[in-house]
Amino acid sequence: MGHRTRKIVAVALAALAVTTACGDGGGSAGGGTGDADKPKAISSADEVIKVVDKGFLTYRFVKPGIESDYVSYGYVIENVTDEVALTVRVKVEFTDAAGDPIPDLTAGGSEFSVVLPGRQMGAGRTEQYAGHAPGGVRPTIAGMNVKITMITALDTPDGKRFRKPPAPYAELKTGDPVAGKRSGRAESVAVEVTNTYDVALKPKVTAVVRDADGVIVGGMDGVGGGKPMAELQPGDSAKATFSDRPIAEPRLTSGTIECYADPNLGRMITRDIVWHEI
């Protein structure tokens, strides 16, 4: 992982919310907790959010005149506190054999509006990282780093510190993922999501893909680069479609899809944030 300067900003009392709704979820405590008005200050992101699993694979798609290299990756994070983490940003970077970031290789990542206490969220996708022309110099991906670059706010499980919701924070329900139509290079995948909040939501879905041994070998996000679902009323369910799963790599096609749904409550606006890595 490349060296970066870290700037830790103390948590302040004042904070504004850009959205409505939120609330609950039990979990294990990590470090000292804040009171109803002021969350605890932290000196490291993993005091709140830990990266608990990650993985990737690379493969080459070849047809006459074209050789394209792809990387599919996924990761899982966990909130290890007894408070609700809001607007959590995650960055993924790929490294060479020496452990250094690969120049000019686009890094991925995601943003979660809510990570409940003691709960996990996962995400990933498949991206092309080397061009269409056969031959030439192609980077070799040897490793993958996942880091938390921002935790905007910590709320109480009942939502009284920031959003003051009409209902508790909740874990959205997801069904079993279902594979659908195949094209020449990919297949569609969808999952049913149920709104467990008492307000209308436009959730986002993400997923990691695991092989037969449980190792993460890839991931997917909502179709259209994480586009949210249509609005779901309280208690309603609807199908969410992921970005297509490539069929050129058997480990992805035969893998188990592990789904996650974020309520997509919007970004918090705070005078001071809990954690930010510059």
C-alpha positions as CSV (number, residue, x, y, z in Angstrom):
1,M,0.0,0.0,0.0
2,G,1.4,3.4,-0.9
3,H,2.1,5.9,1.9
4,R,-0.5,8.6,2.4
5,T,-0.8,11.4,4.9
6,R,-3.6,10.8,7.3
7,K,-5.6,13.6,8.8
8,I,-7.8,12.9,11.7
9,V,-10.5,15.5,12.5
10,A,-12.0,15.5,16.0
11,V,-15.7,14.9,16.1
12,A,-17.8,17.9,16.8
13,L,-21.3,18.3,18.2
14,A,-23.0,20.0,15.3
15,A,-24.1,18.0,12.3
16,L,-26.7,18.4,9.6
17,A,-28.5,15.6,7.7
18,V,-29.3,15.7,4.0
19,T,-32.0,13.0,4.2
20,T,-34.7,11.6,6.4
21,A,-35.2,8.2,7.9
22,C,-33.0,5.7,9.9
23,G,-32.5,3.8,13.1
24,D,-31.5,0.4,14.7
25,G,-29.3,-2.7,14.8
26,G,-27.6,-4.4,17.7
27,G,-23.9,-5.1,17.6
28,S,-20.6,-5.5,19.5
29,A,-18.9,-2.5,21.0
30,G,-15.5,-1.4,19.8
31,G,-13.6,1.2,21.9
32,G,-15.3,3.9,24.0
33,T,-18.7,5.0,22.8
34,G,-20.1,8.5,22.5
35,D,-23.0,9.9,24.4
36,A,-26.3,10.9,22.9
37,D,-24.9,14.2,21.6
38,K,-21.3,13.5,20.8
39,P,-19.8,10.3,19.3
40,K,-16.4,9.1,20.3
41,A,-13.2,10.4,18.7
42,I,-11.1,7.8,16.8
43,S,-7.4,7.6,15.8
44,S,-7.8,4.9,13.2
45,A,-10.6,3.9,10.8
46,D,-10.5,0.3,11.9
47,E,-11.7,1.3,15.4
48,V,-15.1,1.7,13.6
49,I,-14.9,-0.2,10.3
50,K,-12.7,-3.2,9.7
51,V,-12.0,-4.9,6.4
52,V,-12.8,-8.5,7.2
53,D,-12.4,-10.2,3.8
54,K,-11.3,-9.4,0.2
55,G,-10.2,-11.2,-2.9
56,F,-9.8,-10.8,-6.7
57,L,-9.0,-12.7,-9.8
58,T,-7.7,-11.7,-13.3
59,Y,-8.6,-13.3,-16.6
60,R,-8.1,-12.6,-20.3
61,F,-10.8,-12.5,-22.9
62,V,-9.5,-13.5,-26.3
63,K,-11.0,-13.4,-29.8
64,P,-9.4,-12.7,-33.2
65,G,-7.6,-9.4,-33.0
66,I,-8.6,-8.7,-29.4
67,E,-7.0,-9.6,-26.1
68,S,-8.6,-7.8,-23.1
69,D,-7.6,-8.3,-19.5
70,Y,-10.1,-8.0,-16.7
71,V,-10.0,-8.0,-12.9
72,S,-12.9,-9.0,-10.8
73,Y,-12.8,-8.1,-7.1
74,G,-14.8,-8.0,-3.9
75,Y,-14.5,-7.1,-0.3
76,V,-16.4,-7.2,3.0
77,I,-16.3,-4.6,5.8
78,E,-17.8,-4.8,9.3
79,N,-18.9,-2.1,11.8
80,V,-17.2,-3.2,15.1
81,T,-18.8,-0.5,17.2
82,D,-22.2,-0.1,18.9
83,E,-23.0,3.0,16.8
84,V,-24.3,3.4,13.3
85,A,-21.6,4.4,10.7
86,L,-22.9,6.9,8.1
87,T,-21.5,7.7,4.7
88,V,-18.6,5.2,4.7
89,R,-16.3,5.4,1.7
90,V,-14.1,2.5,0.7
91,K,-11.2,2.6,-1.8
92,V,-9.6,-0.4,-3.6
93,E,-6.2,-0.2,-5.2
94,F,-4.2,-3.0,-6.9
95,T,-0.6,-3.6,-6.4
96,D,2.4,-5.1,-8.1
97,A,4.7,-7.9,-6.8
98,A,6.6,-5.4,-4.7
99,G,3.3,-4.2,-3.0
100,D,3.3,-0.8,-4.7
101,P,0.2,0.6,-6.4
102,I,0.2,0.0,-10.1
103,P,0.5,3.3,-12.0
104,D,-2.4,4.3,-14.2
105,L,-4.5,1.3,-13.1
106,T,-8.0,2.6,-12.2
107,A,-8.8,1.9,-8.6
108,G,-12.4,1.0,-7.6
109,G,-14.4,1.4,-4.4
110,S,-17.8,2.1,-3.1
111,E,-19.8,4.2,-0.7
112,F,-22.3,3.0,1.9
113,S,-24.9,5.3,3.4
114,V,-25.4,3.1,6.5
115,V,-23.4,0.4,8.1
116,L,-25.2,-1.0,11.1
117,P,-23.5,-2.0,14.4
118,G,-22.0,-5.5,14.2
119,R,-23.2,-5.8,10.6
120,Q,-21.2,-6.4,7.4
121,M,-21.5,-4.9,3.9
122,G,-19.8,-6.1,0.8
123,A,-19.2,-4.8,-2.7
124,G,-17.1,-5.3,-5.8
125,R,-17.2,-5.3,-9.6
126,T,-15.4,-6.5,-12.8
127,E,-13.3,-4.0,-14.7
128,Q,-11.1,-4.1,-17.8
129,Y,-7.6,-3.0,-17.0
130,A,-5.6,-3.6,-20.2
131,G,-6.5,-2.6,-23.8
132,H,-7.9,-4.5,-26.8
133,A,-4.7,-4.7,-28.9
134,P,-2.9,-8.1,-28.6
135,G,0.6,-8.1,-27.1
136,G,2.2,-5.0,-25.7
137,V,3.0,-4.2,-22.1
138,R,0.3,-5.2,-19.6
139,P,0.4,-4.7,-15.8
140,T,0.5,-7.7,-13.6
141,I,-1.8,-7.5,-10.6
142,A,-0.3,-9.3,-7.6
143,G,-2.3,-7.9,-4.7
144,M,-5.2,-5.8,-3.6
145,N,-5.5,-3.2,-0.8
146,V,-8.8,-2.1,0.7
147,K,-9.0,0.9,2.9
148,I,-11.6,3.1,4.6
149,T,-11.1,6.7,3.4
150,M,-14.1,8.3,5.1
151,I,-16.5,7.8,7.9
152,T,-18.6,10.9,8.0
153,A,-20.7,10.4,11.1
154,L,-21.6,8.0,13.9
155,D,-25.3,7.9,15.0
156,T,-27.0,6.3,17.9
157,P,-28.9,3.1,17.0
158,D,-32.2,5.0,17.6
159,G,-31.1,7.8,15.3
160,K,-31.4,10.5,17.9
161,R,-28.0,12.1,17.3
162,F,-28.4,13.1,13.6
163,R,-31.3,12.0,11.5
164,K,-34.1,11.6,14.1
165,P,-35.9,9.1,11.9
166,P,-39.6,8.0,12.1
167,A,-38.4,4.4,12.4
168,P,-35.3,2.6,13.6
169,Y,-32.3,1.9,11.4
170,A,-32.9,-1.5,9.8
171,E,-31.3,-4.2,7.7
172,L,-33.0,-4.5,4.4
173,K,-34.1,-8.0,3.4
174,T,-32.7,-9.6,0.3
175,G,-33.8,-12.8,-1.3
176,D,-31.7,-15.4,-3.2
177,P,-30.0,-14.1,-6.3
178,V,-31.3,-15.5,-9.6
179,A,-29.4,-15.7,-12.8
180,G,-31.2,-14.8,-16.0
181,K,-30.5,-14.2,-19.6
182,R,-27.0,-14.8,-21.1
183,S,-25.4,-12.8,-23.9
184,G,-22.2,-13.9,-25.6
185,R,-20.1,-12.6,-22.7
186,A,-22.2,-12.2,-19.6
187,E,-25.4,-13.2,-17.8
188,S,-27.9,-11.0,-15.9
189,V,-28.4,-11.5,-12.1
190,A,-31.2,-10.1,-10.0
191,V,-32.2,-10.2,-6.3
192,E,-35.4,-9.3,-4.5
193,V,-35.1,-6.5,-2.0
194,T,-37.7,-5.6,0.7
195,N,-37.9,-2.2,2.3
196,T,-38.0,-2.8,6.1
197,Y,-38.1,1.0,6.9
198,D,-41.2,3.0,7.6
199,V,-40.3,5.5,4.8
200,A,-39.9,5.2,1.1
201,L,-36.4,4.3,-0.1
202,K,-34.4,3.9,-3.3
203,P,-32.0,1.2,-2.2
204,K,-28.7,0.2,-3.9
205,V,-27.5,-3.4,-4.2
206,T,-23.9,-4.8,-4.2
207,A,-22.5,-8.3,-4.0
208,V,-19.4,-10.4,-3.7
209,V,-18.8,-13.7,-5.5
210,R,-17.2,-16.6,-3.7
211,D,-15.8,-19.8,-5.1
212,A,-16.5,-23.3,-3.8
213,D,-14.0,-22.8,-0.9
214,G,-15.6,-19.5,0.2
215,V,-12.8,-17.4,-1.2
216,I,-13.9,-14.0,-2.8
217,V,-13.2,-14.1,-6.5
218,G,-15.2,-11.1,-7.6
219,G,-18.1,-8.8,-7.1
220,M,-21.0,-6.9,-8.7
221,D,-22.8,-3.6,-8.1
222,G,-26.2,-2.3,-9.2
223,V,-26.7,-2.2,-12.9
224,G,-25.5,1.1,-14.4
225,G,-22.6,1.5,-12.0
226,G,-24.6,1.3,-8.8
227,K,-27.8,3.0,-10.0
228,P,-30.4,2.9,-7.2
229,M,-33.7,1.0,-7.5
230,A,-37.0,2.6,-8.2
231,E,-38.7,3.9,-5.1
232,L,-39.9,1.2,-2.7
233,Q,-42.7,2.0,-0.3
234,P,-42.5,0.6,3.3
235,G,-42.9,-3.1,3.3
236,D,-42.8,-3.4,-0.5
237,S,-40.4,-5.7,-2.4
238,A,-38.9,-5.4,-5.9
239,K,-36.2,-7.0,-8.1
240,A,-32.9,-5.3,-8.2
241,T,-30.6,-6.0,-11.1
242,F,-26.8,-6.3,-10.8
243,S,-24.2,-5.4,-13.4
244,D,-23.9,-8.5,-15.6
245,R,-21.7,-11.4,-14.4
246,P,-19.0,-12.3,-16.9
247,I,-19.2,-15.9,-18.2
248,A,-15.7,-16.0,-19.7
249,E,-14.3,-16.9,-16.3
250,P,-15.7,-20.2,-14.9
251,R,-14.8,-19.2,-11.3
252,L,-17.2,-16.3,-11.5
253,T,-19.9,-18.1,-13.4
254,S,-20.1,-21.0,-10.9
255,G,-19.5,-18.8,-7.8
256,T,-21.9,-18.1,-5.0
257,I,-23.3,-14.6,-5.0
258,E,-23.5,-12.9,-1.6
259,C,-25.9,-9.9,-1.7
260,Y,-26.0,-6.7,0.3
261,A,-28.5,-3.9,0.2
262,D,-27.9,-0.3,1.3
263,P,-30.9,2.0,2.1
264,N,-29.2,4.8,0.1
265,L,-30.2,7.5,2.6
266,G,-27.9,10.0,1.1
267,R,-24.6,11.6,2.2
268,M,-24.4,13.3,5.6
269,I,-23.2,16.9,5.7
270,T,-21.2,17.5,8.9
271,R,-19.1,20.4,10.1
272,D,-16.4,17.9,11.2
273,I,-16.2,14.3,10.1
274,V,-15.2,11.2,12.2
275,W,-12.5,10.0,9.8
276,H,-10.9,11.2,6.6
277,E,-7.8,10.0,4.9
278,I,-6.3,12.7,2.6
